[in-house]
């Protein structure tokens, strides 16, 4: 019997089942994955994706905040922000056939390159291409009107701000300037950048998939908050006087490394004036304004052998940094004999010397094998501390410092604030260089005692001098007194308090006596008692062994000090290099402007000097001769007539000139009359009276500056018209007088 056979499974059906199951699993898996992803999108990643979508669908425009205003002490605007506009195009939104018209119109109105702009519009597919930034209102209005009338798309006008300095180069090294994006880059603008900047606002507009604004979509607007304003301690009138006199000194004495001036309130540390001459215009700070410096930069050519170094660019950047530097704060110098004020104060206060202590000078002194000379080779002989200070005697001050000792000397040096930065609210203050007590060997102590071998900043020097004569209080120098909000309310009073008592009231009174004696022969302001100290220091780190710094500090009124003036001339090239001869008259001129301005009335007596009385000369042209002569006589002037007419047709000096009383005015009464020409005499070294007589004898007028006194040591130091020059009769010759027997 045969076995029963088992039927074979249906292969086709089995395969089909497997496919169905596989597909079902895949479908279920796909739905599961889809569900998971949907869950992630709707739950886990919802906030992140919503933010991305909003970013893609919204276009935000920054609304700039105005920087705060910088005022002077009397609320005169020194720096402010004005509204300007940035013009841009959106090539993606401008049809190809209209791009030429857009480029043509903008290039004509904004004075930009047509070909370059058109090329960018044709090759770019962006929504933003800058055309011109910081456009003033007239040009912006012209663009706006043109776009509207021509019905051209894709031209954008966005509001911005621009910093404006109404006085040009006035106080530029103090104020500083801002970058194109309104960030402070120097001076107060940099130091107080966060205070002045404010908070930008935003305008957010919905856009469609192509990036175009949706006209009916809701717009969000976040208003900008303007920055706070600064009330500086600078006084515009005092600053102008300081800058005017520094400019004249730089020109007169050929000062190659610029001049520095500081005017300080000795009792509060407020800086009433600060300048580094020559300055620059912060409205256009990247231009080199000094002609000689600009010529040096232009002469630098790139060397093909060093292609990786752009030598011209480096020279240009170096020149810019040089003109931006505020040397009163950023640079160190050896103060020379002005520093004897600190040494004398330390010696008196410590008790190591008294004002009548005796010191000898034979013309030089050898310390540990090093010979140190006095400016007077013949020496001063025996002298008191007061006389040593007035004579500015180096050997005497070496003895004063040695008697005090290194420990005591350094302790006062430190207490006067000279080992640390002053903390003035300006950027880049330099750190002083000095010997600590343990490093002050005999030679170092000797040279430091008379202001060499140490380096400090001018702001440190005037602060130390103010401390010496204000009762002994170390003040905090500062540039800003108040911070105001956008509505003018005081947010913060930033006037700092005195730091500490450095010397006693009694010592400070003695220092005022010393400074009064030292100023008598150096600078004089008629009607005021002035104290001062001169300095002439050698630039020991200079390649030029003859390089000098001439300086002078003046304090007034010395019996009740209010202001100090420090003048520093860095490398003068003149008839002298002494601070008492070059810098002292500058300080005197500044004080003669400042003291009456701040309400201190002059008192004329033998001690304070007689005033040189001046008057403004009126224009007498066309007047009858007899009437003009009478009017001039009434003003205190003499007259000299040239011609036979009865009417004045010309005069010399011309109307508007300031003349000293007793001057002579030349009156011409006939048309075509030639000027009477005079040869200017050499009056250098003559006394006050002799100089006046020499000039008036030949028909010239004199205007006196410096120390106006008949003291036997007071001589003419300089005259503004060269001897031998031919000038018209009546020309005013300005003569500077001073004591040329006392050096630094």
VENTATA-V8005 format. One record per backbone hydrogen bond with DSSP energy under -0.5 kcal/mol. CO is the residue of the C=O (numbers start at 1). NH is the residue of the N-H. If there is no record, write none. Layout:
[[CO NH] [CO NH]]
This chain:
[[9 11] [10 14] [11 15] [12 16] [13 17] [14 18] [15 19] [16 20] [17 21] [18 22] [19 23] [20 24] [21 25] [22 26] [23 27] [24 28] [25 29] [26 30] [27 31] [28 32] [29 33] [30 34] [31 35] [32 36] [33 37] [34 38] [35 39] [36 40] [37 41] [38 42] [39 43] [39 44] [40 45] [43 46] [45 49] [46 50] [47 51] [48 52] [49 53] [50 54] [51 55] [52 56] [53 57] [54 58] [57 207] [58 60] [59 205] [61 203] [62 64] [63 201] [66 227] [69 71] [69 230] [70 78] [70 79] [71 232] [72 75] [76 72] [79 70] [80 164] [82 162] [84 160] [85 87] [85 135] [86 158] [87 131] [87 132] [88 156] [89 91] [89 129] [90 93] [90 94] [91 94] [93 95] [95 98] [95 99] [96 99] [98 102] [99 103] [100 104] [101 105] [102 106] [103 107] [104 108] [105 109] [106 110] [107 111] [107 112] [113 117] [114 118] [115 119] [116 120] [117 121] [118 122] [119 123] [120 124] [126 92] [129 89] [132 87] [135 85] [136 140] [137 141] [138 142] [139 143] [140 144] [141 145] [142 146] [143 147] [144 148] [145 149] [146 150] [147 151] [147 152] [154 90] [154 156] [156 88] [156 158] [158 86] [159 64] [160 84] [162 82] [164 80] [164 166] [165 168] [167 170] [168 282] [169 172] [171 174] [171 175] [172 176] [174 188] [175 189] [177 185] [177 186] [179 182] [183 179] [186 189] [186 190] [187 190] [187 191] [188 192] [190 193] [192 196] [193 197] [194 198] [195 228] [196 68] [199 225] [201 63] [202 222] [203 61] [204 220] [205 59] [206 214] [208 211] [212 208] [213 215] [214 217] [218 206] [220 204] [221 223] [222 202] [224 226] [225 199] [229 484] [230 71] [230 232] [231 481] [231 482] [234 73] [234 236] [235 239] [236 240] [237 241] [238 242] [239 243] [240 244] [241 245] [242 246] [243 247] [244 248] [245 249] [246 250] [247 251] [248 252] [249 253] [250 255] [253 573] [254 256] [255 258] [258 570] [259 277] [260 568] [261 275] [262 566] [263 272] [263 273] [264 266] [264 564] [265 268] [265 269] [269 478] [270 265] [270 272] [272 235] [273 263] [275 261] [277 259] [280 282] [281 284] [282 285] [284 287] [287 289] [289 291] [290 294] [291 295] [292 296] [293 297] [294 298] [295 299] [296 300] [297 300] [299 301] [302 304] [303 306] [304 307] [306 309] [308 310] [309 311] [310 314] [311 315] [312 316] [313 317] [314 318] [315 319] [316 320] [317 321] [318 322] [319 323] [320 324] [321 325] [325 327] [326 329] [326 330] [327 331] [327 458] [328 459] [329 430] [331 458] [333 335] [333 456] [335 338] [336 339] [337 340] [338 341] [339 342] [339 343] [340 344] [341 345] [342 346] [343 347] [344 348] [345 349] [346 350] [347 351] [347 352] [347 353] [354 357] [355 386] [357 385] [359 383] [361 381] [363 374] [364 362] [365 367] [365 372] [366 368] [367 370] [369 371] [370 367] [372 365] [375 377] [376 379] [381 361] [383 359] [384 388] [385 389] [386 390] [387 391] [388 392] [388 393] [392 394] [393 397] [394 398] [395 399] [396 400] [397 401] [398 402] [399 403] [400 404] [401 405] [405 409] [406 410] [407 411] [408 412] [409 413] [410 414] [411 415] [412 416] [413 418] [414 417] [424 426] [426 429] [433 455] [436 439] [436 440] [437 440] [439 441] [441 445] [442 446] [443 447] [444 448] [445 449] [446 450] [447 450] [447 452] [448 451] [451 336] [455 433] [456 333] [457 461] [458 462] [459 463] [460 464] [461 465] [462 466] [463 467] [464 468] [465 469] [466 470] [467 472] [472 502] [472 503] [473 475] [474 499] [474 500] [475 477] [478 271] [479 233] [479 234] [481 494] [481 495] [482 231] [483 491] [483 492] [484 229] [485 488] [489 485] [489 491] [492 483] [492 494] [494 496] [500 474] [500 502] [504 508] [505 509] [506 510] [507 511] [508 512] [509 513] [510 514] [511 515] [512 516] [513 517] [514 518] [515 519] [515 532] [516 520] [519 522] [519 523] [521 739] [524 526] [525 528] [527 603] [528 530] [529 557] [529 558] [531 555] [533 553] [535 551] [537 549] [538 540] [539 542] [543 545] [544 547] [547 539] [548 571] [549 537] [549 551] [550 569] [551 535] [552 567] [553 533] [554 565] [555 531] [556 562] [556 563] [557 560] [562 266] [562 267] [563 556] [564 264] [565 554] [566 262] [567 552] [568 260] [568 570] [569 550] [569 571] [570 257] [571 256] [578 581] [578 582] [579 583] [579 584] [582 586] [583 587] [584 588] [585 589] [586 590] [587 591] [588 592] [589 593] [590 593] [590 594] [591 595] [593 597] [594 598] [595 600] [596 599] [599 601] [603 605] [605 609] [608 527] [608 528] [609 527] [611 613] [613 661] [615 659] [616 618] [617 656] [618 620] [620 623] [623 648] [624 628] [625 629] [626 630] [627 631] [628 632] [629 633] [630 634] [631 635] [632 636] [632 637] [633 636] [636 662] [638 665] [640 667] [641 643] [642 669] [646 625] [647 649] [648 622] [650 668] [652 666] [654 657] [657 617] [657 659] [659 615] [660 663] [663 638] [665 640] [665 667] [666 652] [666 668] [667 642] [668 649] [668 650] [670 673] [675 677] [676 729] [678 680] [678 727] [680 724] [681 683] [683 686] [686 716] [687 691] [688 692] [689 693] [690 694] [691 695] [692 696] [693 697] [694 698] [695 698] [695 700] [696 699] [699 730] [701 733] [703 735] [705 737] [706 708] [707 709] [711 714] [713 715] [713 740] [715 738] [716 685] [718 736] [722 725] [725 680] [725 727] [727 678] [728 731] [731 701] [731 733] [732 734] [733 703] [734 720] [735 705] [735 737] [736 717] [736 718] [737 707] [738 715] [738 740] [741 743]]
